[in-house]
Amino acid sequence: MTFQVPRDDGLFYRQTLFDQAKTVVLKVGSAVLTTADGLNIDFIDTLCHQVAFLRASGRQVILVSSGAVAAGRKRLQVYRQPGEELRVKQALAAVGQSLLMQAYEQRFAHHNKQQVAQILLTHTDLSQRDRYLNVRNTILTLFEFGVVPIINENDTVSVQELRFGDNDTLGALITNMIGADMYIMLTDVDSLYTANPAEDATARPVYTVAAIDSTIETMAGNTSSLLGTGGMQSKIRAAKMVAAYGGSSFIGPGRNKHILQELFSGDMVGTFFLPEKGKKIRGKKHWIAHVLRPSGALYLDAGACRAIVERGKSLLPSGITRIEGTFDVGASVQCRCPGGQVVATGLTNYASADLERIRGRKSAEISGILGFRDSDEIIHRDNLVLFDEKLKSPEIF
């Protein structure tokens, strides 16, 4: 079944994307990496064999891997408890991360003596522009050395405000950061379904999705995973992020020992998401839209909303009616119209305390009020990303 593919050559287009994919991000979750006995070494061996297959075909591969907490839990014989404290999970991750990398190093050594490298990240590493670019440069340099980067969230030090939420999101951010062609998420479900197959005999797998809309998002509730923090809904959100950047994504059965060979050979398995048609969000604007977390909100009058939405203008102080939150210069803030809807997000040139003094005033008055004028604009259009409210996804001007 092909869902929502607007072209008669949809299946050909899908295969073309696989054939042309030169850089692939492969995300594997705890649901397929672990068992009740800890790390599934047989699966890891199979996974390394499949990565070696991709590398032998001339492709670059980044592996985003969960499993550290589960590995540490098994090694220390610490069983999951209701309301388990964060410090316990962090300690388990500290033990399990070395076990996870040891398993990868040993199994990759059996497959073309592939070298690997570990990269542990928190959200802060990507929310600061210079660190974001440093991570990108490190990964690209590892490619030059023929090394497979293995990336995981740094659970040992992560707290709520530093977390990505799940490795599905982390993998999507890495995909877009590198400009990878394809994002593959291997999980314990076969595919996205039109309905819950356990309850509806008419449920059918969805093999190809051309656009992620509310119908597709609703379908995400039809499947569930018993393990891991990222359910199907988080995977749909991740695929949507990648599609907006111009990449394709796949969600499919990680326990299939030949899944990657089957995929790249054209077999119809799992669910494939085509790139978004039309304009693509790129570079710094992607970082603003998807990586940064807003620190506050600016409420605009109708005229300012029309200026930034319809005419692609910068935001001036005269159009701001109210400020929400406390933030510094350079922070990410939402722009909300009179009805409260978010129409854009961007980087502010003034701190919230100063904005309170100059909101509603003309740019020429800034210097007289504050004693300085760093910029005529509160948010310059180059640092402003418009949101398409219909699709709930960022759109470049």
C-alpha positions as a Python dict, from the first residue, in 0.01 Angstrom:
ca = {
    (1, 'M'): (0, 0, 0),
    (2, 'T'): (128, 344, -92),
    (3, 'F'): (-29, 627, 102),
    (4, 'Q'): (-59, 986, -20),
    (5, 'V'): (204, 960, -290),
    (6, 'P'): (101, 1228, -542),
    (7, 'R'): (306, 1092, -829),
    (8, 'D'): (241, 795, -1052),
    (9, 'D'): (613, 719, -1020),
    (10, 'G'): (603, 730, -637),
    (11, 'L'): (761, 389, -591),
    (12, 'F'): (1030, 468, -847),
    (13, 'Y'): (1099, 795, -665),
    (14, 'R'): (1129, 608, -335),
    (15, 'Q'): (1385, 368, -481),
    (16, 'T'): (1573, 657, -641),
    (17, 'L'): (1613, 817, -298),
    (18, 'F'): (1761, 494, -163),
    (19, 'D'): (1996, 464, -460),
    (20, 'Q'): (2114, 824, -425),
    (21, 'A'): (2155, 826, -47),
    (22, 'K'): (2525, 877, 25),
    (23, 'T'): (2503, 967, 395),
    (24, 'V'): (2272, 771, 624),
    (25, 'V'): (2187, 818, 990),
    (26, 'L'): (2081, 491, 1151),
    (27, 'K'): (1899, 508, 1485),
    (28, 'V'): (1851, 193, 1691),
    (29, 'G'): (1644, 192, 2009),
    (30, 'S'): (1648, -8, 2328),
    (31, 'A'): (1352, -213, 2209),
    (32, 'V'): (1573, -399, 1960),
    (33, 'L'): (1914, -352, 2124),
    (34, 'T'): (1833, -515, 2456),
    (35, 'T'): (1661, -816, 2605),
    (36, 'A'): (1580, -918, 2959),
    (37, 'D'): (1941, -1039, 2977),
    (38, 'G'): (2091, -702, 2886),
    (39, 'L'): (2247, -615, 2551),
    (40, 'N'): (2144, -836, 2262),
    (41, 'I'): (2492, -921, 2132),
    (42, 'D'): (2356, -1129, 1844),
    (43, 'F'): (2153, -832, 1723),
    (44, 'I'): (2451, -598, 1763),
    (45, 'D'): (2658, -834, 1550),
    (46, 'T'): (2388, -836, 1282),
    (47, 'L'): (2360, -458, 1301),
    (48, 'C'): (2734, -415, 1255),
    (49, 'H'): (2722, -648, 956),
    (50, 'Q'): (2447, -436, 799),
    (51, 'V'): (2638, -113, 865),
    (52, 'A'): (2941, -273, 700),
    (53, 'F'): (2716, -349, 403),
    (54, 'L'): (2625, 19, 372),
    (55, 'R'): (2987, 127, 412),
    (56, 'A'): (3098, -121, 144),
    (57, 'S'): (2847, 36, -95),
    (58, 'G'): (3027, 370, -59),
    (59, 'R'): (2794, 530, 193),
    (60, 'Q'): (2879, 720, 510),
    (61, 'V'): (2694, 598, 820),
    (62, 'I'): (2623, 756, 1157),
    (63, 'L'): (2483, 525, 1425),
    (64, 'V'): (2259, 677, 1693),
    (65, 'S'): (2235, 413, 1962),
    (66, 'S'): (2033, 372, 2280),
    (67, 'G'): (2098, 91, 2529),
    (68, 'A'): (2339, 231, 2790),
    (69, 'V'): (2092, 240, 3079),
    (70, 'A'): (1960, -107, 2996),
    (71, 'A'): (2315, -246, 2980),
    (72, 'G'): (2406, -89, 3313),
    (73, 'R'): (2087, -216, 3471),
    (74, 'K'): (2172, -574, 3378),
    (75, 'R'): (2536, -550, 3485),
    (76, 'L'): (2448, -413, 3832),
    (77, 'Q'): (2131, -623, 3866),
    (78, 'V'): (1927, -310, 3942),
    (79, 'Y'): (1568, -372, 3848),
    (80, 'R'): (1333, -100, 3731),
    (81, 'Q'): (1124, 51, 4008),
    (82, 'P'): (822, 284, 3989),
    (83, 'G'): (936, 645, 4027),
    (84, 'E'): (1301, 555, 3980),
    (85, 'E'): (1524, 854, 4063),
    (86, 'L'): (1722, 1032, 3794),
    (87, 'R'): (2049, 973, 3979),
    (88, 'V'): (1993, 596, 3951),
    (89, 'K'): (1946, 615, 3574),
    (90, 'Q'): (2253, 835, 3543),
    (91, 'A'): (2462, 585, 3738),
    (92, 'L'): (2332, 298, 3526),
    (93, 'A'): (2419, 493, 3212),
    (94, 'A'): (2772, 552, 3343),
    (95, 'V'): (2820, 177, 3381),
    (96, 'G'): (2635, 76, 3068),
    (97, 'Q'): (2788, 322, 2820),
    (98, 'S'): (3128, 153, 2833),
    (99, 'L'): (2963, -187, 2795),
    (100, 'L'): (2768, -63, 2492),
    (101, 'M'): (3078, 77, 2321),
    (102, 'Q'): (3279, -234, 2404),
    (103, 'A'): (3014, -444, 2232),
    (104, 'Y'): (3019, -223, 1923),
    (105, 'E'): (3399, -215, 1905),
    (106, 'Q'): (3425, -593, 1931),
    (107, 'R'): (3155, -669, 1676),
    (108, 'F'): (3262, -401, 1427),
    (109, 'A'): (3616, -543, 1443),
    (110, 'H'): (3477, -864, 1293),
    (111, 'H'): (3329, -676, 999),
    (112, 'N'): (3602, -525, 782),
    (113, 'K'): (3785, -410, 1098),
    (114, 'Q'): (3562, -104, 1101),
    (115, 'Q'): (3680, 172, 1338),
    (116, 'V'): (3421, 346, 1555),
    (117, 'A'): (3410, 658, 1771),
    (118, 'Q'): (3184, 759, 2057),
    (119, 'I'): (3009, 1098, 2077),
    (120, 'L'): (2793, 1177, 2381),
    (121, 'L'): (2571, 1484, 2359),
    (122, 'T'): (2332, 1693, 2566),
    (123, 'H'): (2090, 1948, 2427),
    (124, 'T'): (2326, 2226, 2540),
    (125, 'D'): (2589, 2095, 2298),
    (126, 'L'): (2357, 2175, 2009),
    (127, 'S'): (2180, 2482, 2145),
    (128, 'Q'): (2500, 2690, 2138),
    (129, 'R'): (2586, 2773, 1779),
    (130, 'D'): (2964, 2733, 1812),
    (131, 'R'): (2934, 2395, 1986),
    (132, 'Y'): (2673, 2287, 1730),
    (133, 'L'): (2919, 2360, 1449),
    (134, 'N'): (3202, 2189, 1639),
    (135, 'V'): (2997, 1870, 1669),
    (136, 'R'): (2926, 1886, 1296),
    (137, 'N'): (3294, 1934, 1212),
    (138, 'T'): (3395, 1645, 1436),
    (139, 'I'): (3155, 1409, 1260),
    (140, 'L'): (3270, 1518, 915),
    (141, 'T'): (3633, 1469, 1017),
    (142, 'L'): (3556, 1119, 1143),
    (143, 'F'): (3412, 1048, 798),
    (144, 'E'): (3744, 1156, 646),
    (145, 'F'): (3919, 900, 868),
    (146, 'G'): (3677, 626, 765),
    (147, 'V'): (3531, 600, 1116),
    (148, 'V'): (3167, 529, 1205),
    (149, 'P'): (3047, 779, 1468),
    (150, 'I'): (2828, 624, 1737),
    (151, 'I'): (2616, 890, 1905),
    (152, 'N'): (2408, 874, 2220),
    (153, 'E'): (2259, 1121, 2463),
    (154, 'N'): (2488, 1177, 2760),
    (155, 'D'): (2247, 1030, 3015),
    (156, 'T'): (2512, 1043, 3286),
    (157, 'V'): (2491, 1423, 3312),
    (158, 'S'): (2160, 1502, 3142),
    (159, 'V'): (1882, 1662, 3344),
    (160, 'Q'): (1535, 1749, 3218),
    (161, 'E'): (1627, 2083, 3063),
    (162, 'L'): (1932, 1931, 2892),
    (163, 'R'): (1759, 1629, 2743),
    (164, 'F'): (1654, 1579, 2381),
    (165, 'G'): (1356, 1380, 2505),
    (166, 'D'): (1437, 1068, 2303),
    (167, 'N'): (1695, 946, 2057),
    (168, 'D'): (1446, 975, 1770),
    (169, 'T'): (1472, 1352, 1803),
    (170, 'L'): (1848, 1338, 1853),
    (171, 'G'): (1886, 1134, 1536),
    (172, 'A'): (1674, 1379, 1336),
    (173, 'L'): (1881, 1673, 1461),
    (174, 'I'): (2202, 1494, 1365),
    (175, 'T'): (2058, 1406, 1022),
    (176, 'N'): (1979, 1769, 949),
    (177, 'M'): (2300, 1900, 1106),
    (178, 'I'): (2511, 1686, 872),
    (179, 'G'): (2279, 1725, 575),
    (180, 'A'): (2241, 1349, 556),
    (181, 'D'): (2022, 1212, 278),
    (182, 'M'): (1832, 957, 484),
    (183, 'Y'): (1730, 886, 843),
    (184, 'I'): (1652, 522, 928),
    (185, 'M'): (1481, 437, 1258),
    (186, 'L'): (1488, 69, 1348),
    (187, 'T'): (1235, -32, 1610),
    (188, 'D'): (1022, -323, 1734),
    (189, 'V'): (723, -248, 1511),
    (190, 'D'): (684, -344, 1148),
    (191, 'S'): (552, -14, 1015),
    (192, 'L'): (292, 258, 1051),
    (193, 'Y'): (-62, 115, 1020),
    (194, 'T'): (-390, 265, 902),
    (195, 'A'): (-553, 133, 1221),
    (196, 'N'): (-455, -74, 1522),
    (197, 'P'): (-390, -420, 1373),
    (198, 'A'): (-464, -583, 1709),
    (199, 'E'): (-816, -442, 1704),
    (200, 'D'): (-904, -388, 1338),
    (201, 'A'): (-881, -670, 1084),
    (202, 'T'): (-885, -416, 800),
    (203, 'A'): (-568, -242, 923),
    (204, 'R'): (-301, -219, 655),
    (205, 'P'): (64, -118, 667),
    (206, 'V'): (152, 221, 518),
    (207, 'Y'): (459, 176, 301),
    (208, 'T'): (512, 525, 163),
    (209, 'V'): (407, 865, 299),
    (210, 'A'): (440, 1175, 82),
    (211, 'A'): (342, 1432, 344),
    (212, 'I'): (305, 1414, 721),
    (213, 'D'): (-28, 1572, 810),
    (214, 'S'): (-285, 1529, 1087),
    (215, 'T'): (-406, 1201, 934),
    (216, 'I'): (-58, 1050, 950),
    (217, 'E'): (-3, 1184, 1301),
    (218, 'T'): (-328, 1020, 1412),
    (219, 'M'): (-209, 689, 1271),
    (220, 'A'): (92, 707, 1504),
    (221, 'G'): (-142, 612, 1788),
    (222, 'N'): (-216, 279, 1620),
    (223, 'T'): (119, 124, 1712),
    (224, 'S'): (307, 92, 2036),
    (225, 'S'): (642, -24, 2166),
    (226, 'L'): (699, -192, 2501),
    (227, 'L'): (1055, -66, 2541),
    (228, 'G'): (1235, 263, 2499),
    (229, 'T'): (1129, 625, 2549),
    (230, 'G'): (1040, 704, 2189),
    (231, 'G'): (705, 575, 2066),
    (232, 'M'): (570, 596, 1714),
    (233, 'Q'): (456, 955, 1765),
    (234, 'S'): (810, 1070, 1842),
    (235, 'K'): (930, 891, 1529),
    (236, 'I'): (668, 1070, 1318),
    (237, 'R'): (782, 1403, 1462),
    (238, 'A'): (1142, 1314, 1383),
    (239, 'A'): (1052, 1218, 1024),
    (240, 'K'): (870, 1551, 988),
    (241, 'M'): (1180, 1741, 1099),
    (242, 'V'): (1393, 1558, 843),
    (243, 'A'): (1136, 1605, 564),
    (244, 'A'): (1134, 1982, 625),
    (245, 'Y'): (1510, 1983, 570),
    (246, 'G'): (1479, 1792, 243),
    (247, 'G'): (1570, 1444, 365),
    (248, 'S'): (1382, 1115, 368),
    (249, 'S'): (1312, 885, 663),
    (250, 'F'): (1226, 524, 730),
    (251, 'I'): (1064, 345, 1023),
    (252, 'G'): (1080, -31, 1023),
    (253, 'P'): (1148, -367, 1189),
    (254, 'G'): (1492, -365, 1347),
    (255, 'R'): (1478, -734, 1431),
    (256, 'N'): (1475, -824, 1064),
    (257, 'K'): (1832, -946, 1014),
    (258, 'H'): (1844, -825, 654),
    (259, 'I'): (1639, -506, 685),
    (260, 'L'): (1896, -269, 533),
    (261, 'Q'): (1978, -499, 242),
    (262, 'E'): (1606, -539, 175),
    (263, 'L'): (1544, -166, 196),
    (264, 'F'): (1818, -65, -41),
    (265, 'S'): (1722, -349, -278),
    (266, 'G'): (1372, -208, -317),
    (267, 'D'): (1168, -444, -98),
    (268, 'M'): (847, -291, 41),
    (269, 'V'): (900, -312, 415),
    (270, 'G'): (838, -63, 692),
    (271, 'T'): (721, 293, 627),
    (272, 'F'): (913, 539, 411),
    (273, 'F'): (867, 917, 434),
    (274, 'L'): (943, 1125, 127),
    (275, 'P'): (1112, 1467, 152),
    (276, 'E'): (885, 1768, 182),
    (277, 'K'): (806, 1926, -153),
    (278, 'G'): (880, 2291, -221),
    (279, 'K'): (1093, 2514, 0),
    (280, 'K'): (1332, 2360, 248),
    (281, 'I'): (1451, 2506, 574),
    (282, 'R'): (1831, 2518, 584),
    (283, 'G'): (2135, 2595, 796),
    (284, 'K'): (2093, 2852, 1069),
    (285, 'K'): (1715, 2874, 1028),
    (286, 'H'): (1685, 2501, 1088),
    (287, 'W'): (1892, 2543, 1404),
    (288, 'I'): (1661, 2820, 1523),
    (289, 'A'): (1342, 2631, 1440),
    (290, 'H'): (1426, 2281, 1559),
    (291, 'V'): (1720, 2288, 1799),
    (292, 'L'): (1664, 2593, 2019),
    (293, 'R'): (1401, 2599, 2289),
    (294, 'P'): (1215, 2931, 2323),
    (295, 'S'): (1289, 3125, 2642),
    (296, 'G'): (988, 3353, 2613),
    (297, 'A'): (729, 3506, 2385),
    (298, 'L'): (660, 3840, 2221),
    (299, 'Y'): (295, 3930, 2161),
    (300, 'L'): (246, 4136, 1846),
    (301, 'D'): (-27, 4360, 1714),
    (302, 'A'): (-206, 4272, 1391),
    (303, 'G'): (8, 4504, 1182),
    (304, 'A'): (333, 4345, 1299),
    (305, 'C'): (193, 3998, 1237),
    (306, 'R'): (101, 4088, 880),
    (307, 'A'): (443, 4243, 825),
    (308, 'I'): (638, 3932, 924),
    (309, 'V'): (395, 3673, 787),
    (310, 'E'): (281, 3832, 460),
    (311, 'R'): (572, 4059, 372),
    (312, 'G'): (869, 3882, 528),
    (313, 'K'): (972, 4185, 733),
    (314, 'S'): (1187, 4207, 1045),
    (315, 'L'): (1018, 4260, 1381),
    (316, 'L'): (1034, 4618, 1510),
    (317, 'P'): (965, 4735, 1868),
    (318, 'S'): (656, 4930, 1763),
    (319, 'G'): (465, 4608, 1692),
    (320, 'I'): (522, 4444, 2034),
    (321, 'T'): (233, 4471, 2280),
    (322, 'R'): (341, 4232, 2556),
    (323, 'I'): (645, 4032, 2666),
    (324, 'E'): (638, 3694, 2837),
    (325, 'G'): (937, 3537, 3012),
    (326, 'T'): (1283, 3653, 3117),
    (327, 'F'): (1563, 3619, 2864),
    (328, 'D'): (1892, 3767, 2746),
    (329, 'V'): (2016, 3900, 2413),
    (330, 'G'): (2036, 3623, 2154),
    (331, 'A'): (1767, 3407, 2314),
    (332, 'S'): (1511, 3220, 2107),
    (333, 'V'): (1161, 3365, 2150),
    (334, 'Q'): (821, 3296, 1999),
    (335, 'C'): (623, 3558, 1813),
    (336, 'R'): (252, 3541, 1890),
    (337, 'C'): (-30, 3729, 1720),
    (338, 'P'): (-321, 3890, 1911),
    (339, 'G'): (-511, 3560, 1925),
    (340, 'G'): (-214, 3387, 2088),
    (341, 'Q'): (-115, 3167, 1793),
    (342, 'V'): (258, 3119, 1732),
    (343, 'V'): (349, 3254, 1389),
    (344, 'A'): (728, 3263, 1411),
    (345, 'T'): (1031, 3206, 1628),
    (346, 'G'): (1357, 3397, 1621),
    (347, 'L'): (1663, 3534, 1800),
    (348, 'T'): (1608, 3858, 1989),
    (349, 'N'): (1854, 4146, 1971),
    (350, 'Y'): (1744, 4280, 2311),
    (351, 'A'): (1698, 4131, 2658),
    (352, 'S'): (1348, 4109, 2805),
    (353, 'A'): (1413, 4387, 3058),
    (354, 'D'): (1508, 4629, 2780),
    (355, 'L'): (1220, 4514, 2561),
    (356, 'E'): (975, 4603, 2835),
    (357, 'R'): (1099, 4963, 2811),
    (358, 'I'): (1093, 4997, 2432),
    (359, 'R'): (794, 4785, 2328),
    (360, 'G'): (540, 4983, 2131),
    (361, 'R'): (795, 5255, 2053),
    (362, 'K'): (964, 5347, 1726),
    (363, 'S'): (1316, 5228, 1648),
    (364, 'A'): (1440, 5588, 1645),
    (365, 'E'): (1343, 5618, 2013),
    (366, 'I'): (1549, 5319, 2133),
    (367, 'S'): (1869, 5513, 2199),
    (368, 'G'): (1691, 5783, 2396),
    (369, 'I'): (1516, 5529, 2616),
    (370, 'L'): (1794, 5276, 2674),
    (371, 'G'): (2102, 5492, 2621),
    (372, 'F'): (2215, 5261, 2340),
    (373, 'R'): (2076, 5114, 2019),
    (374, 'D'): (2234, 4785, 1914),
    (375, 'S'): (1982, 4730, 1636),
    (376, 'D'): (1673, 4889, 1483),
    (377, 'E'): (1511, 4546, 1472),
    (378, 'I'): (1409, 4333, 1768),
    (379, 'I'): (1439, 4024, 1549),
    (380, 'H'): (1601, 4056, 1208),
    (381, 'R'): (1436, 3860, 928),
    (382, 'D'): (1759, 3659, 882),
    (383, 'N'): (1709, 3524, 1236),
    (384, 'L'): (1332, 3476, 1206),
    (385, 'V'): (1158, 3154, 1101),
    (386, 'L'): (794, 3169, 999),
    (387, 'F'): (560, 2891, 1107),
    (388, 'D'): (298, 2745, 878),
    (389, 'E'): (10, 2707, 1122),
    (390, 'K'): (-176, 2465, 898),
    (391, 'L'): (104, 2209, 899),
    (392, 'K'): (261, 2314, 1231),
    (393, 'S'): (602, 2306, 1071),
    (394, 'P'): (866, 2575, 1005),
    (395, 'E'): (885, 2733, 664),
    (396, 'I'): (1168, 2948, 534),
    (397, 'F'): (1081, 3294, 401),
}
